[in-house]
């Protein structure tokens, strides 16, 4: 049997695929134990701010929030599908953050995700990694409307000093 956390994670993944999903569609299971677990998971997602309930006609719909999308990104980084290839593809991923103080919570959430994705901060706003997570951060950039606040660079060349700074940062972490 799945845990509440697993149900919540599955629901978030389903919600991320569509603009909104009816509660009936999510609660299709006839088993009372599973139906109860789904109902509790939905309630917890709404109370935590990861999803919101909408009413339309005679149906209730569930919709993922920005906070829910961020949570889903964390789940992806922690899940088995987040495993990165064992061999390096020869490309560096560089992310530059320039998020203003009034969006501090988003900036802190992004720093957390960067750390989870094994990026290393080599300057105050510059993060680097050999791991292929640029697509995840491209989606985050789009989802959080960070078109001018986040830059993603994929390159196969670093100057020797930057390469050394990266290696030193890894040793210190």
C-alpha positions in Angstrom: 0.0 0.0 0.0 1.2 3.5 -0.8 1.9 6.1 1.9 0.1 9.5 2.0 3.3 11.1 0.7 3.3 8.9 -2.3 -0.3 9.7 -3.0 0.4 13.4 -2.7 3.4 13.1 -5.0 1.4 11.2 -7.6 -1.4 13.8 -7.4 1.0 16.7 -7.9 2.5 14.9 -11.0 -1.0 14.5 -12.5 -1.9 18.1 -11.7 1.2 19.3 -13.5 0.1 17.7 -16.7 -3.2 19.6 -17.1 -4.5 23.1 -16.2 -7.1 21.6 -13.8 -8.5 18.1 -13.0 -11.9 17.3 -11.6 -12.0 15.7 -8.1 -14.1 12.8 -9.6 -11.3 12.0 -12.0 -8.7 11.9 -9.2 -10.9 9.9 -6.8 -11.9 7.1 -9.3 -10.7 4.3 -7.0 -13.5 2.2 -5.5 -11.4 0.8 -2.6 -12.5 2.8 0.6 -9.0 2.8 2.1 -7.5 4.2 -1.1 -10.3 6.6 -1.5 -9.8 7.9 2.0 -6.0 8.2 1.5 -6.6 10.2 -1.7 -9.1 12.5 0.0 -6.6 13.1 2.9 -3.8 13.7 0.4 -5.8 16.3 -1.5 -6.8 18.0 1.7 -3.2 18.2 2.8 -2.0 19.5 -0.6 -4.6 22.3 -0.5 -3.9 23.2 3.1 -0.1 23.3 2.4 -0.7 25.6 -0.6 0.6 23.1 -3.2 -2.9 22.9 -4.9 -6.0 24.9 -4.9 -9.7 23.9 -5.2 -11.8 25.6 -7.9 -15.6 25.3 -8.4 -17.1 25.2 -11.9 -20.7 24.3 -12.7 -21.5 21.4 -10.3 -17.9 20.1 -10.1 -14.9 20.8 -8.0 -11.5 21.0 -9.7 -8.0 20.8 -8.3 -5.2 23.0 -9.7 -1.5 23.0 -9.0 0.0 26.3 -7.5 3.4 27.8 -8.1 4.4 26.4 -4.7 3.2 23.0 -5.9 5.3 23.2 -9.0 8.3 24.0 -6.8 7.5 21.1 -4.6 7.2 18.8 -7.7 10.6 20.0 -8.9 12.1 19.0 -5.5 10.4 15.6 -5.8 12.0 15.2 -9.3 15.4 15.9 -7.9 15.0 13.4 -5.1 13.3 10.7 -7.1 14.9 7.7 -8.9 14.2 9.4 -12.3 16.5 12.2 -11.2 19.6 9.9 -11.5 22.1 11.5 -13.7 24.3 9.6 -16.2 27.5 8.1 -14.7 29.6 9.6 -17.4 30.0 13.3 -18.0 28.8 14.6 -21.3 31.5 17.3 -21.4 29.1 20.2 -20.8 29.0 22.6 -17.9 25.7 24.0 -16.8 26.0 27.6 -15.4 23.1 29.3 -13.8 23.2 33.0 -13.0 20.6 34.3 -10.5 19.7 38.0 -10.2 16.4 37.9 -8.3 15.5 41.1 -6.5 15.1 41.4 -2.7 11.3 41.6 -2.9 11.3 38.1 -4.4 13.6 36.7 -1.7 11.5 33.6 -1.0 11.7 32.6 -4.6 15.5 33.3 -4.6 15.9 31.1 -1.5 13.8 28.3 -3.0 15.9 28.4 -6.2 19.1 28.2 -4.2 17.8 25.2 -2.3 16.9 23.5 -5.6 20.3 24.3 -7.1 22.0 22.7 -4.0 19.7 19.6 -4.3 20.7 19.4 -8.0 24.4 19.4 -6.9 25.2 22.8 -8.3 28.0 24.6 -6.6 28.0 28.4 -6.0 31.3 29.8 -7.3 30.3 33.5 -7.0 27.4 35.1 -5.1 25.0 34.6 -7.9 26.7 32.1 -10.2 26.1 28.4 -9.9 27.8 25.6 -11.9 27.4 21.9 -12.4 28.4 19.1 -14.7 25.0 17.5 -14.3 22.3 17.8 -17.0 19.6 19.6 -15.1 19.3 22.6 -17.4 15.8 21.5 -18.7 14.5 21.4 -15.1 15.7 24.9 -14.5 14.4 26.1 -17.9 10.9 24.9 -16.8 11.3 26.7 -13.4 12.4 29.8 -15.2 9.2 29.7 -17.3 6.9 28.7 -14.4 8.1 31.4 -12.1 8.3 34.1 -14.8 12.1 34.7 -14.3 12.9 35.5 -17.9 15.3 38.3 -17.0 16.3 37.1 -13.5 17.7 33.7 -14.3 20.2 32.9 -17.1 21.1 29.3 -18.1 24.3 28.7 -20.0 25.5 25.3 -21.3 29.1 25.3 -22.4 31.9 22.8 -23.1 34.6 25.3 -22.2 35.7 26.9 -18.9 38.8 28.9 -18.3 41.4 27.2 -16.1 40.7 29.5 -13.1 36.9 28.9 -13.2 37.5 25.2 -13.4 39.9 25.4 -10.4 37.3 27.5 -8.5 34.7 24.8 -9.1 37.0 22.0 -7.9 37.9 24.0 -4.8 34.2 24.6 -4.1 33.5 20.9 -4.3 36.3 20.1 -1.8 34.9 22.7 0.6 31.3 21.3 0.5 
